Amino acid sequence: MTMHRPFAHARRRQNVLIDLSSTELTADSRAIDDALSAVIGQPHLRLVGVCCSVGAAAADSGLVDRRVDQAIGVMEQVRRDYGLILTELIVGEDQDLATAAGDGLPNQDALLAAIDDALDDACARNRYPRPAVILMTHPTVIAGAPTPARSVVR
């Protein structure tokens, strides 16, 4: 006797984020539309949010505003066009925020404040619910390890 298991071959859906870091600062970019269509058209993928990069913009709140505004604009476009509410925003920061090993993070507070302000403005303007935000910083800040250019001798 053979047992029939209808869910034996079912695949779990993989959560996916669209990376806006390499696109221009226009929310109507064809590349963004193509990426959204490609992800949403796949039955085994689940679009949950977007990623953007602010580069080394801890001191440039204008760039932070534009990037966060673009990300929230894309999230609103997804809600309008596909009926999905995206809940995650990952903001990448490419520069080491500490000035030397063991120093504090003097620029991180300014960057976090700029992201928070930009997020409040963009969500209010687009009438979009505030997503969960993750700040990804340079590996030396996260791990406290030396930069890749340095070597550690024991």
N, CA, C and O atoms as a GROMACS GRO file, in nm:
protein
  616
    1MET      N    1   0.083  -0.116   0.000
    1MET     CA    2   0.000   0.000   0.000
    1MET      C    3   0.089   0.125   0.000
    1MET      O    4   0.181   0.136   0.081
    2THR      N    5   0.062   0.216  -0.090
    2THR     CA    6   0.141   0.338  -0.103
    2THR      C    7   0.063   0.455  -0.045
    2THR      O    8  -0.054   0.475  -0.075
    3MET      N    9   0.131   0.530   0.039
    3MET     CA   10   0.066   0.648   0.096
    3MET      C   11   0.090   0.767   0.005
    3MET      O   12   0.200   0.788  -0.044
    4HIS      N   13  -0.012   0.841  -0.015
    4HIS     CA   14  -0.003   0.960  -0.100
    4HIS      C   15   0.019   1.082  -0.010
    4HIS      O   16  -0.061   1.112   0.078
    5ARG      N   17   0.129   1.151  -0.035
    5ARG     CA   18   0.159   1.271   0.043
    5ARG      C   19   0.156   1.391  -0.052
    5ARG      O   20   0.252   1.415  -0.124
    6PRO      N   21   0.048   1.466  -0.052
    6PRO     CA   22   0.035   1.576  -0.147
    6PRO      C   23   0.135   1.690  -0.124
    6PRO      O   24   0.163   1.766  -0.216
    7PHE      N   25   0.189   1.703  -0.004
    7PHE     CA   26   0.280   1.812   0.025
    7PHE      C   27   0.427   1.768   0.026
    7PHE      O   28   0.514   1.846   0.065
    8ALA      N   29   0.454   1.649  -0.017
    8ALA     CA   30   0.590   1.598  -0.013
    8ALA      C   31   0.682   1.676  -0.105
    8ALA      O   32   0.802   1.688  -0.076
    9HIS      N   33   0.632   1.730  -0.214
    9HIS     CA   34   0.715   1.800  -0.310
    9HIS      C   35   0.692   1.951  -0.309
    9HIS      O   36   0.744   2.023  -0.394
   10ALA      N   37   0.615   1.998  -0.214
   10ALA     CA   38   0.589   2.142  -0.205
   10ALA      C   39   0.716   2.214  -0.160
   10ALA      O   40   0.784   2.171  -0.066
   11ARG      N   41   0.746   2.322  -0.227
   11ARG     CA   42   0.865   2.402  -0.192
   11ARG      C   43   0.822   2.520  -0.108
   11ARG      O   44   0.718   2.582  -0.132
   12ARG      N   45   0.903   2.551  -0.010
   12ARG     CA   46   0.879   2.670   0.069
   12ARG      C   47   0.910   2.792  -0.015
   12ARG      O   48   0.997   2.789  -0.101
   13ARG      N   49   0.839   2.898   0.010
   13ARG     CA   50   0.865   3.022  -0.061
   13ARG      C   51   0.986   3.092  -0.001
   13ARG      O   52   1.001   3.099   0.121
   14GLN      N   53   1.071   3.141  -0.086
   14GLN     CA   54   1.194   3.209  -0.045
   14GLN      C   55   1.168   3.359  -0.037
   14GLN      O   56   1.118   3.419  -0.132
   15ASN      N   57   1.201   3.421   0.077
   15ASN     CA   58   1.188   3.565   0.091
   15ASN      C   59   1.296   3.635   0.009
   15ASN      O   60   1.412   3.593   0.009
   16VAL      N   61   1.258   3.741  -0.061
   16VAL     CA   62   1.348   3.812  -0.151
   16VAL      C   63   1.333   3.962  -0.128
   16VAL      O   64   1.225   4.012  -0.098
   17LEU      N   65   1.446   4.033  -0.142
   17LEU     CA   66   1.446   4.179  -0.139
   17LEU      C   67   1.500   4.229  -0.272
   17LEU      O   68   1.592   4.170  -0.329
   18ILE      N   69   1.444   4.337  -0.322
   18ILE     CA   70   1.492   4.401  -0.444
   18ILE      C   71   1.601   4.500  -0.406
   18ILE      O   72   1.582   4.583  -0.317
   19ASP      N   73   1.715   4.492  -0.474
   19ASP     CA   74   1.827   4.582  -0.445
   19ASP      C   75   1.820   4.704  -0.535
   19ASP      O   76   1.831   4.693  -0.657
   20LEU      N   77   1.800   4.821  -0.475
   20LEU     CA   78   1.791   4.946  -0.549
   20LEU      C   79   1.925   5.017  -0.556
   20LEU      O   80   1.933   5.127  -0.612
   21SER      N   81   2.030   4.959  -0.502
   21SER     CA   82   2.159   5.026  -0.492
   21SER      C   83   2.220   5.060  -0.627
   21SER      O   84   2.289   5.161  -0.640
   22SER      N   85   2.196   4.978  -0.727
   22SER     CA   86   2.260   5.001  -0.856
   22SER      C   87   2.171   5.077  -0.954
   22SER      O   88   2.211   5.099  -1.068
   23THR      N   89   2.052   5.117  -0.912
   23THR     CA   90   1.962   5.188  -1.002
   23THR      C   91   1.975   5.338  -0.983
   23THR      O   92   2.030   5.385  -0.883
   24GLU      N   93   1.925   5.412  -1.077
   24GLU     CA   94   1.925   5.558  -1.068
   24GLU      C   95   1.825   5.600  -0.960
   24GLU      O   96   1.750   5.518  -0.908
   25LEU      N   97   1.827   5.727  -0.927
   25LEU     CA   98   1.740   5.778  -0.822
   25LEU      C   99   1.598   5.809  -0.872
   25LEU      O  100   1.528   5.887  -0.807
   26THR      N  101   1.556   5.752  -0.981
   26THR     CA  102   1.419   5.774  -1.029
   26THR      C  103   1.337   5.652  -0.997
   26THR      O  104   1.375   5.540  -1.030
   27ALA      N  105   1.224   5.673  -0.932
   27ALA     CA  106   1.140   5.561  -0.889
   27ALA      C  107   1.069   5.495  -1.008
   27ALA      O  108   1.016   5.385  -0.992
   28ASP      N  109   1.067   5.559  -1.126
   28ASP     CA  110   0.999   5.499  -1.240
   28ASP      C  111   1.096   5.428  -1.334
   28ASP      O  112   1.066   5.409  -1.452
   29SER      N  113   1.209   5.390  -1.284
   29SER     CA  114   1.311   5.323  -1.365
   29SER      C  115   1.260   5.190  -1.421
   29SER      O  116   1.196   5.113  -1.350
   30ARG      N  117   1.291   5.166  -1.546
   30ARG     CA  118   1.250   5.041  -1.611
   30ARG      C  119   1.317   4.920  -1.545
   30ARG      O  120   1.258   4.812  -1.539
   31ALA      N  121   1.439   4.938  -1.497
   31ALA     CA  122   1.509   4.827  -1.431
   31ALA      C  123   1.435   4.782  -1.305
   31ALA      O  124   1.428   4.662  -1.276
   32ILE      N  125   1.381   4.876  -1.231
   32ILE     CA  126   1.305   4.842  -1.110
   32ILE      C  127   1.178   4.766  -1.148
   32ILE      O  128   1.146   4.665  -1.086
   33ASP      N  129   1.108   4.816  -1.249
   33ASP     CA  130   0.985   4.748  -1.293
   33ASP      C  131   1.013   4.605  -1.339
   33ASP      O  132   0.938   4.513  -1.306
   34ASP      N  133   1.121   4.588  -1.415
   34ASP     CA  134   1.157   4.453  -1.462
   34ASP      C  135   1.190   4.360  -1.346
   34ASP      O  136   1.150   4.244  -1.345
   35ALA      N  137   1.265   4.411  -1.247
   35ALA     CA  138   1.301   4.329  -1.131
   35ALA      C  139   1.177   4.291  -1.051
   35ALA      O  140   1.164   4.177  -1.007
   36LEU      N  141   1.086   4.385  -1.032
   36LEU     CA  142   0.963   4.356  -0.959
   36LEU      C  143   0.881   4.250  -1.030
   36LEU      O  144   0.833   4.156  -0.968
   37SER      N  145   0.865   4.265  -1.160
   37SER     CA  146   0.788   4.167  -1.238
   37SER      C  147   0.852   4.029  -1.231
   37SER      O  148   0.782   3.928  -1.219
   38ALA      N  149   0.985   4.025  -1.240
   38ALA     CA  150   1.054   3.896  -1.238
   38ALA      C  151   1.036   3.824  -1.104
   38ALA      O  152   1.014   3.703  -1.101
   39VAL      N  153   1.044   3.898  -0.995
   39VAL     CA  154   1.032   3.836  -0.862
   39VAL      C  155   0.888   3.798  -0.833
   39VAL      O  156   0.860   3.687  -0.788
   40ILE      N  157   0.796   3.888  -0.858
   40ILE     CA  158   0.656   3.863  -0.824
   40ILE      C  159   0.597   3.754  -0.913
   40ILE      O  160   0.504   3.685  -0.872
   41GLY      N  161   0.650   3.737  -1.033
   41GLY     CA  162   0.601   3.634  -1.124
   41GLY      C  163   0.646   3.493  -1.090
   41GLY      O  164   0.596   3.397  -1.149
   42GLN      N  165   0.736   3.478  -0.996
   42GLN     CA  166   0.785   3.346  -0.957
   42GLN      C  167   0.705   3.292  -0.838
   42GLN      O  168   0.701   3.357  -0.733
   43PRO      N  169   0.642   3.177  -0.853
   43PRO     CA  170   0.559   3.126  -0.743
   43PRO      C  171   0.637   3.085  -0.618
   43PRO      O  172   0.580   3.079  -0.510
   44HIS      N  173   0.766   3.056  -0.632
   44HIS     CA  174   0.843   3.013  -0.515
   44HIS      C  175   0.918   3.128  -0.447
   44HIS      O  176   0.995   3.105  -0.354
   45LEU      N  177   0.896   3.253  -0.493
   45LEU     CA  178   0.959   3.369  -0.432
   45LEU      C  179   0.854   3.457  -0.366
   45LEU      O  180   0.742   3.468  -0.415
   46ARG      N  181   0.891   3.518  -0.254
   46ARG     CA  182   0.803   3.610  -0.182
   46ARG      C  183   0.879   3.740  -0.162
   46ARG      O  184   0.977   3.744  -0.088
   47LEU      N  185   0.834   3.847  -0.226
   47LEU     CA  186   0.897   3.978  -0.211
   47LEU      C  187   0.859   4.036  -0.076
   47LEU      O  188   0.741   4.053  -0.046
   48VAL      N  189   0.961   4.066   0.008
   48VAL     CA  190   0.933   4.116   0.142
   48VAL      C  191   0.986   4.257   0.166
   48VAL      O  192   0.951   4.319   0.266
   49GLY      N  193   1.072   4.308   0.076
   49GLY     CA  194   1.124   4.441   0.100
   49GLY      C  195   1.224   4.484  -0.005
   49GLY      O  196   1.237   4.422  -0.110
   50VAL      N  197   1.294   4.594   0.025
   50VAL     CA  198   1.392   4.650  -0.066
   50VAL      C  199   1.521   4.682   0.010
   50VAL      O  200   1.520   4.701   0.131
   51CYS      N  201   1.630   4.687  -0.065
   51CYS     CA  202   1.761   4.727  -0.013
   51CYS      C  203   1.802   4.854  -0.087
   51CYS      O  204   1.776   4.868  -0.206
   52CYS      N  205   1.866   4.944  -0.017
   52CYS     CA  206   1.925   5.061  -0.082
   52CYS      C  207   2.056   5.092  -0.013
   52CYS      O  208   2.080   5.051   0.100
   53SER      N  209   2.141   5.166  -0.082
   53SER     CA  210   2.270   5.202  -0.027
   53SER      C  211   2.281   5.353  -0.019
   53SER      O  212   2.242   5.423  -0.112
   54VAL      N  213   2.332   5.401   0.092
   54VAL     CA  214   2.356   5.545   0.106
   54VAL      C  215   2.504   5.576   0.088
   54VAL      O  216   2.546   5.688   0.114
   55GLY      N  217   2.582   5.477   0.045
   55GLY     CA  218   2.725   5.499   0.023
   55GLY      C  219   2.794   5.540   0.151
   55GLY      O  220   2.775   5.479   0.256
   56ALA      N  221   2.874   5.642   0.142
   56ALA     CA  222   2.942   5.697   0.259
   56ALA      C  223   2.875   5.828   0.295
   56ALA      O  224   2.941   5.931   0.306
   57ALA      N  225   2.744   5.825   0.313
   57ALA     CA  226   2.664   5.946   0.323
   57ALA      C  227   2.626   5.986   0.465
   57ALA      O  228   2.523   6.051   0.484
   58ALA      N  229   2.703   5.949   0.563
   58ALA     CA  230   2.666   5.984   0.700
   58ALA      C  231   2.652   6.134   0.716
   58ALA      O  232   2.572   6.180   0.798
   59ALA      N  233   2.730   6.212   0.640
   59ALA     CA  234   2.723   6.357   0.651
   59ALA      C  235   2.630   6.419   0.548
   59ALA      O  236   2.600   6.538   0.556
   60ASP      N  237   2.582   6.342   0.450
   60ASP     CA  238   2.499   6.396   0.343
   60ASP      C  239   2.355   6.352   0.362
   60ASP      O  240   2.312   6.250   0.308
   61SER      N  241   2.280   6.429   0.441
   61SER     CA  242   2.141   6.391   0.469
   61SER      C  243   2.054   6.403   0.345
   61SER      O  244   1.950   6.337   0.336
   62GLY      N  245   2.094   6.485   0.247
   62GLY     CA  246   2.018   6.495   0.122
   62GLY      C  247   2.017   6.364   0.046
   62GLY      O  248   1.913   6.324  -0.007
   63LEU      N  249   2.133   6.297   0.038
   63LEU     CA  250   2.140   6.167  -0.030
   63LEU      C  251   2.061   6.062   0.047
   63LEU      O  252   1.993   5.979  -0.014
   64VAL      N  253   2.070   6.065   0.178
   64VAL     CA  254   1.993   5.970   0.260
   64VAL      C  255   1.844   5.991   0.234
   64VAL      O  256   1.770   5.894   0.217
   65ASP      N  257   1.800   6.118   0.231
   65ASP     CA  258   1.659   6.147   0.204
   65ASP      C  259   1.615   6.092   0.068
   65ASP      O  260   1.510   6.030   0.057
   66ARG      N  261   1.697   6.115  -0.035
   66ARG     CA  262   1.661   6.070  -0.170
   66ARG      C  263   1.655   5.917  -0.178
   66ARG      O  264   1.563   5.862  -0.238
   67ARG      N  265   1.752   5.850  -0.118
   67ARG     CA  266   1.754   5.703  -0.123
   67ARG      C  267   1.637   5.642  -0.046
   67ARG      O  268   1.572   5.550  -0.096
   68VAL      N  269   1.611   5.691   0.073
   68VAL     CA  270   1.499   5.637   0.152
   68VAL      C  271   1.367   5.670   0.083
   68VAL      O  272   1.276   5.587   0.081
   69ASP      N  273   1.355   5.790   0.027
   69ASP     CA  274   1.234   5.828  -0.044
   69ASP      C  275   1.211   5.737  -0.165
   69ASP      O  276   1.098   5.697  -0.193
   70GLN      N  277   1.319   5.705  -0.238
   70GLN     CA  278   1.308   5.614  -0.352
   70GLN      C  279   1.262   5.477  -0.305
   70GLN      O  280   1.174   5.417  -0.367
   71ALA      N  281   1.320   5.427  -0.197
   71ALA     CA  282   1.284   5.294  -0.147
   71ALA      C  283   1.137   5.289  -0.106
   71ALA      O  284   1.066   5.195  -0.142
   72ILE      N  285   1.091   5.388  -0.032
   72ILE     CA  286   0.950   5.390   0.011
   72ILE      C  287   0.859   5.409  -0.110
   72ILE      O  288   0.749   5.353  -0.114
   73GLY      N  289   0.903   5.486  -0.210
   73GLY     CA  290   0.826   5.502  -0.332
   73GLY      C  291   0.808   5.370  -0.406
   73GLY      O  292   0.700   5.340  -0.456
   74VAL      N  293   0.914   5.292  -0.413
   74VAL     CA  294   0.905   5.159  -0.477
   74VAL      C  295   0.814   5.068  -0.396
   74VAL      O  296   0.735   4.992  -0.453
   75MET      N  297   0.823   5.075  -0.264
   75MET     CA  298   0.737   4.992  -0.180
   75MET      C  299   0.589   5.029  -0.201
   75MET      O  300   0.503   4.942  -0.206
   76GLU      N  301   0.562   5.160  -0.214
   76GLU     CA  302   0.424   5.204  -0.241
   76GLU      C  303   0.379   5.160  -0.380
   76GLU      O  304   0.263   5.123  -0.399
   77GLN      N  305   0.470   5.163  -0.477
   77GLN     CA  306   0.437   5.116  -0.612
   77GLN      C  307   0.398   4.968  -0.609
   77GLN      O  308   0.304   4.928  -0.677
   78VAL      N  309   0.470   4.889  -0.532
   78VAL     CA  310   0.437   4.746  -0.520
   78VAL      C  311   0.300   4.729  -0.456
   78VAL      O  312   0.221   4.645  -0.499
   79ARG      N  313   0.271   4.809  -0.354
   79ARG     CA  314   0.139   4.799  -0.289
   79ARG      C  315   0.029   4.837  -0.388
   79ARG      O  316  -0.074   4.770  -0.394
   80ARG      N  317   0.051   4.943  -0.464
   80ARG     CA  318  -0.049   4.991  -0.560
   80ARG      C  319  -0.068   4.893  -0.677
   80ARG      O  320  -0.181   4.862  -0.715
   81ASP      N  321   0.044   4.844  -0.733
   81ASP     CA  322   0.037   4.760  -0.853
   81ASP      C  323   0.007   4.613  -0.825
   81ASP      O  324  -0.060   4.547  -0.905
   82TYR      N  325   0.056   4.560  -0.712
   82TYR     CA  326   0.045   4.417  -0.686
   82TYR      C  327  -0.032   4.381  -0.559
   82TYR      O  328  -0.059   4.264  -0.533
   83GLY      N  329  -0.068   4.481  -0.480
   83GLY     CA  330  -0.143   4.454  -0.358
   83GLY      C  331  -0.060   4.395  -0.246
   83GLY      O  332  -0.116   4.335  -0.154
   84LEU      N  333   0.074   4.410  -0.251
   84LEU     CA  334   0.163   4.357  -0.147
   84LEU      C  335   0.216   4.471  -0.061
   84LEU      O  336   0.256   4.575  -0.112
   85ILE      N  337   0.217   4.450   0.068
   85ILE     CA  338   0.279   4.546   0.158
   85ILE      C  339   0.414   4.489   0.199
   85ILE      O  340   0.422   4.387   0.267
   86LEU      N  341   0.520   4.558   0.157
   86LEU     CA  342   0.656   4.515   0.190
   86LEU      C  343   0.691   4.568   0.328
   86LEU      O  344   0.660   4.682   0.361
   87THR      N  345   0.756   4.484   0.408
   87THR     CA  346   0.776   4.518   0.549
   87THR      C  347   0.921   4.538   0.590
   87THR      O  348   0.949   4.567   0.706
   88GLU      N  349   1.015   4.523   0.496
   88GLU     CA  350   1.157   4.533   0.533
   88GLU      C  351   1.230   4.632   0.442
   88GLU      O  352   1.211   4.633   0.321
   89LEU      N  353   1.314   4.714   0.505
   89LEU     CA  354   1.402   4.806   0.433
   89LEU      C  355   1.542   4.788   0.489
   89LEU      O  356   1.566   4.807   0.609
   90ILE      N  357   1.635   4.752   0.402
   90ILE     CA  358   1.775   4.738   0.443
   90ILE      C  359   1.851   4.854   0.382
   90ILE      O  360   1.851   4.874   0.261
   91VAL      N  361   1.917   4.931   0.468
   91VAL     CA  362   1.996   5.046   0.424
   91VAL      C  363   2.143   5.010   0.444
   91VAL      O  364   2.186   4.981   0.556
   92GLY      N  365   2.218   5.013   0.335
   92GLY     CA  366   2.360   4.980   0.340
   92GLY      C  367   2.445   5.105   0.350
   92GLY      O  368   2.417   5.205   0.283
   93GLU      N  369   2.548   5.100   0.431
   93GLU     CA  370   2.642   5.211   0.447
   93GLU      C  371   2.779   5.154   0.419
   93GLU      O  372   2.824   5.065   0.490
   94ASP      N  373   2.847   5.205   0.317
   94ASP     CA  374   2.970   5.143   0.268
   94ASP      C  375   3.097   5.186   0.339
   94ASP      O  376   3.200   5.121   0.323
   95GLN      N  377   3.093   5.291   0.415
   95GLN     CA  378   3.214   5.344   0.477
   95GLN      C  379   3.226   5.295   0.621
   95GLN      O  380   3.125   5.277   0.690
   96ASP      N  381   3.349   5.275   0.665
   96ASP     CA  382   3.375   5.242   0.804
   96ASP      C  383   3.338   5.365   0.888
   96ASP      O  384   3.397   5.472   0.870
   97LEU      N  385   3.242   5.350   0.978
   97LEU     CA  386   3.196   5.464   1.057
   97LEU      C  387   3.290   5.498   1.172
   97LEU      O  388   3.284   5.610   1.224
   98ALA      N  389   3.374   5.407   1.213
   98ALA     CA  390   3.470   5.437   1.320
   98ALA      C  391   3.597   5.493   1.256
   98ALA      O  392   3.638   5.448   1.149
   99THR      N  393   3.658   5.590   1.321
   99THR     CA  394   3.776   5.652   1.263
   99THR      C  395   3.901   5.568   1.284
   99THR      O  396   3.995   5.580   1.206
  100ALA      N  397   3.906   5.486   1.386
  100ALA     CA  398   4.019   5.396   1.410
  100ALA      C  399   3.968   5.280   1.495
  100ALA      O  400   3.861   5.287   1.556
  101ALA      N  401   4.048   5.174   1.497
  101ALA     CA  402   4.007   5.057   1.573
  101ALA      C  403   3.987   5.093   1.719
  101ALA      O  404   4.072   5.158   1.780
  102GLY      N  405   3.875   5.052   1.775
  102GLY     CA  406   3.847   5.078   1.915
  102GLY      C  407   3.776   5.209   1.941
  102GLY      O  408   3.728   5.231   2.052
  103ASP      N  409   3.769   5.298   1.841
  103ASP     CA  410   3.698   5.424   1.859
  103ASP      C  411   3.548   5.398   1.864
  103ASP      O  412   3.501   5.291   1.826
  104GLY      N  413   3.474   5.497   1.910
  104GLY     CA  414   3.329   5.490   1.908
  104GLY      C  415   3.278   5.508   1.767
  104GLY      O  416   3.356   5.506   1.672
  105LEU      N  417   3.150   5.524   1.755
  105LEU     CA  418   3.089   5.539   1.624
  105LEU      C  419   3.030   5.679   1.614
  105LEU      O  420   2.908   5.694   1.626
  106PRO      N  421   3.111   5.781   1.591
  106PRO     CA  422   3.061   5.917   1.594
  106PRO      C  423   2.962   5.948   1.482
  106PRO      O  424   2.870   6.028   1.503
  107ASN      N  425   2.977   5.889   1.366
  107ASN     CA  426   2.890   5.920   1.254
  107ASN      C  427   2.766   5.832   1.249
  107ASN      O  428   2.671   5.865   1.179
  108GLN      N  429   2.766   5.721   1.321
  108GLN     CA  430   2.653   5.630   1.314
  108GLN      C  431   2.527   5.694   1.372
  108GLN      O  432   2.418   5.675   1.317
  109ASP      N  433   2.539   5.769   1.479
  109ASP     CA  434   2.422   5.835   1.536
  109ASP      C  435   2.362   5.935   1.439
  109ASP      O  436   2.239   5.944   1.426
  110ALA      N  437   2.447   6.010   1.369
  110ALA     CA  438   2.398   6.107   1.271
  110ALA      C  439   2.329   6.036   1.155
  110ALA      O  440   2.225   6.080   1.107
  111LEU      N  441   2.388   5.925   1.110
  111LEU     CA  442   2.328   5.849   1.000
  111LEU      C  443   2.194   5.790   1.042
  111LEU      O  444   2.097   5.796   0.966
  112LEU      N  445   2.187   5.732   1.160
  112LEU     CA  446   2.061   5.675   1.208
  112LEU      C  447   1.953   5.782   1.221
  112LEU      O  448   1.837   5.757   1.188
  113ALA      N  449   1.990   5.900   1.269
  113ALA     CA  450   1.894   6.010   1.281
  113ALA      C  451   1.846   6.055   1.143
  113ALA      O  452   1.727   6.083   1.125
  114ALA      N  453   1.937   6.062   1.046
  114ALA     CA  454   1.900   6.102   0.911
  114ALA      C  455   1.807   5.999   0.847
  114ALA      O  456   1.710   6.035   0.780
  115ILE      N  457   1.836   5.871   0.868
  115ILE     CA  458   1.750   5.765   0.814
  115ILE      C  459   1.612   5.770   0.879
  115ILE      O  460   1.511   5.757   0.810
  116ASP      N  461   1.608   5.790   1.010
  116ASP     CA  462   1.481   5.796   1.082
  116ASP      C  463   1.396   5.912   1.033
  116ASP      O  464   1.277   5.896   1.009
  117ASP      N  465   1.457   6.030   1.019
  117ASP     CA  466   1.384   6.147   0.970
  117ASP      C  467   1.335   6.126   0.828
  117ASP      O  468   1.220   6.157   0.795
  118ALA      N  469   1.422   6.073   0.742
  118ALA     CA  470   1.384   6.049   0.602
  118ALA      C  471   1.272   5.947   0.593
  118ALA      O  472   1.182   5.960   0.511
  119LEU      N  473   1.278   5.846   0.678
  119LEU     CA  474   1.174   5.742   0.678
  119LEU      C  475   1.040   5.798   0.722
  119LEU      O  476   0.936   5.768   0.663
  120ASP      N  477   1.041   5.881   0.827
  120ASP     CA  478   0.916   5.945   0.872
  120ASP      C  479   0.854   6.028   0.760
  120ASP      O  480   0.734   6.017   0.734
  121ASP      N  481   0.936   6.110   0.694
  121ASP     CA  482   0.886   6.195   0.586
  121ASP      C  483   0.833   6.113   0.469
  121ASP      O  484   0.724   6.140   0.419
  122ALA      N  485   0.911   6.013   0.424
  122ALA     CA  486   0.872   5.934   0.308
  122ALA      C  487   0.746   5.852   0.335
  122ALA      O  488   0.660   5.842   0.248
  123CYS      N  489   0.735   5.795   0.453
  123CYS     CA  490   0.617   5.714   0.486
  123CYS      C  491   0.492   5.802   0.496
  123CYS      O  492   0.384   5.762   0.452
  124ALA      N  493   0.507   5.921   0.553
  124ALA     CA  494   0.393   6.012   0.563
  124ALA      C  495   0.351   6.060   0.424
  124ALA      O  496   0.232   6.064   0.393
  125ARG      N  497   0.447   6.096   0.341
  125ARG     CA  498   0.418   6.147   0.207
  125ARG      C  499   0.350   6.040   0.121
  125ARG      O  500   0.257   6.071   0.046
  126ASN      N  501   0.394   5.915   0.131
  126ASN     CA  502   0.338   5.806   0.052
  126ASN      C  503   0.223   5.733   0.121
  126ASN      O  504   0.163   5.643   0.063
  127ARG      N  505   0.194   5.773   0.245
  127ARG     CA  506   0.092   5.705   0.326
  127ARG      C  507   0.119   5.555   0.330
  127ARG      O  508   0.032   5.472   0.306
  128TYR      N  509   0.245   5.524   0.362
  128TYR     CA  510   0.290   5.386   0.364
  128TYR      C  511   0.327   5.350   0.507
  128TYR      O  512   0.389   5.430   0.577
  129PRO      N  513   0.289   5.229   0.553
  129PRO     CA  514   0.326   5.190   0.690
  129PRO      C  515   0.477   5.178   0.704
  129PRO      O  516   0.546   5.131   0.614
  130ARG      N  517   0.527   5.220   0.817
  130ARG     CA  518   0.671   5.220   0.840
  130ARG      C  519   0.725   5.077   0.842
  130ARG      O  520   0.679   4.994   0.919
  131PRO      N  521   0.824   5.048   0.755
  131PRO     CA  522   0.882   4.913   0.753
  131PRO      C  523   0.987   4.896   0.863
  131PRO      O  524   1.033   4.994   0.922
  132ALA      N  525   1.022   4.772   0.888
  132ALA     CA  526   1.135   4.743   0.977
  132ALA      C  527   1.261   4.783   0.901
  132ALA      O  528   1.274   4.754   0.782
  133VAL      N  529   1.355   4.849   0.969
  133VAL     CA  530   1.476   4.898   0.904
  133VAL      C  531   1.598   4.829   0.963
  133VAL      O  532   1.611   4.816   1.085
  134ILE      N  533   1.686   4.785   0.874
  134ILE     CA  534   1.812   4.724   0.915
  134ILE      C  535   1.923   4.807   0.854
  134ILE      O  536   1.924   4.832   0.733
  135LEU      N  537   2.018   4.851   0.936
  135LEU     CA  538   2.133   4.926   0.887
  135LEU      C  539   2.250   4.829   0.876
  135LEU      O  540   2.293   4.769   0.974
  136MET      N  541   2.302   4.815   0.753
  136MET     CA  542   2.419   4.730   0.731
  136MET      C  543   2.538   4.822   0.714
  136MET      O  544   2.541   4.906   0.624
  137THR      N  545   2.636   4.806   0.801
  137THR     CA  546   2.753   4.892   0.796
  137THR      C  547   2.875   4.814   0.751
  137THR      O  548   2.870   4.694   0.726
  138HIS      N  549   2.984   4.884   0.743
  138HIS     CA  550   3.113   4.826   0.704
  138HIS      C  551   3.147   4.713   0.799
  138HIS      O  552   3.120   4.724   0.919
  139PRO      N  553   3.207   4.604   0.752
  139PRO     CA  554   3.236   4.488   0.838
  139PRO      C  555   3.321   4.522   0.961
  139PRO      O  556   3.307   4.455   1.063
  140THR      N  557   3.408   4.621   0.953
  140THR     CA  558   3.490   4.651   1.070
  140THR      C  559   3.406   4.706   1.183
  140THR      O  560   3.440   4.688   1.300
  141VAL      N  561   3.296   4.771   1.151
  141VAL     CA  562   3.209   4.825   1.254
  141VAL      C  563   3.130   4.714   1.319
  141VAL      O  564   3.112   4.713   1.441
  142ILE      N  565   3.082   4.620   1.240
  142ILE     CA  566   3.000   4.512   1.292
  142ILE      C  567   3.083   4.414   1.374
  142ILE      O  568   3.045   4.378   1.486
  143ALA      N  569   3.194   4.372   1.320
  143ALA     CA  570   3.270   4.266   1.385
  143ALA      C  571   3.386   4.319   1.469
  143ALA      O  572   3.441   4.244   1.550
  144GLY      N  573   3.425   4.443   1.452
  144GLY     CA  574   3.540   4.494   1.524
  144GLY      C  575   3.670   4.436   1.474
  144GLY      O  576   3.774   4.446   1.540
  145ALA      N  577   3.665   4.374   1.356
  145ALA     CA  578   3.784   4.312   1.298
  145ALA      C  579   3.861   4.414   1.216
  145ALA      O  580   3.804   4.517   1.178
  146PRO      N  581   3.987   4.389   1.189
  146PRO     CA  582   4.062   4.482   1.106
  146PRO      C  583   4.008   4.484   0.964
  146PRO      O  584   3.944   4.389   0.920
  147THR      N  585   4.033   4.595   0.894
  147THR     CA  586   3.987   4.605   0.756
  147THR      C  587   4.062   4.503   0.672
  147THR      O  588   4.168   4.457   0.713
  148PRO      N  589   4.009   4.465   0.556
  148PRO     CA  590   4.072   4.364   0.474
  148PRO      C  591   4.213   4.401   0.431
  148PRO      O  592   4.294   4.313   0.402
  149ALA      N  593   4.246   4.531   0.427
  149ALA     CA  594   4.380   4.572   0.384
  149ALA      C  595   4.486   4.542   0.489
  149ALA      O  596   4.604   4.530   0.456
  150ARG      N  597   4.446   4.531   0.614
  150ARG     CA  598   4.539   4.503   0.723
  150ARG      C  599   4.549   4.353   0.747
  150ARG      O  600   4.457   4.278   0.716
  151SER      N  601   4.658   4.313   0.802
  151SER     CA  602   4.671   4.173   0.840
  151SER      C  603   4.699   4.164   0.989
  151SER      O  604   4.755   4.256   1.048
  152VAL      N  605   4.659   4.055   1.047
  152VAL     CA  606   4.679   4.035   1.189
  152VAL      C  607   4.789   3.933   1.208
  152VAL      O  608   4.784   3.823   1.154
  153VAL      N  609   4.889   3.970   1.286
  153VAL     CA  610   5.000   3.880   1.316
  153VAL      C  611   4.989   3.839   1.460
  153VAL      O  612   4.976   3.925   1.548
  154ARG      N  613   4.994   3.712   1.486
  154ARG     CA  614   4.983   3.664   1.625
  154ARG      C  615   5.115   3.608   1.668
  154ARG      O  616   5.129   3.561   1.782
   0.00000   0.00000   0.00000
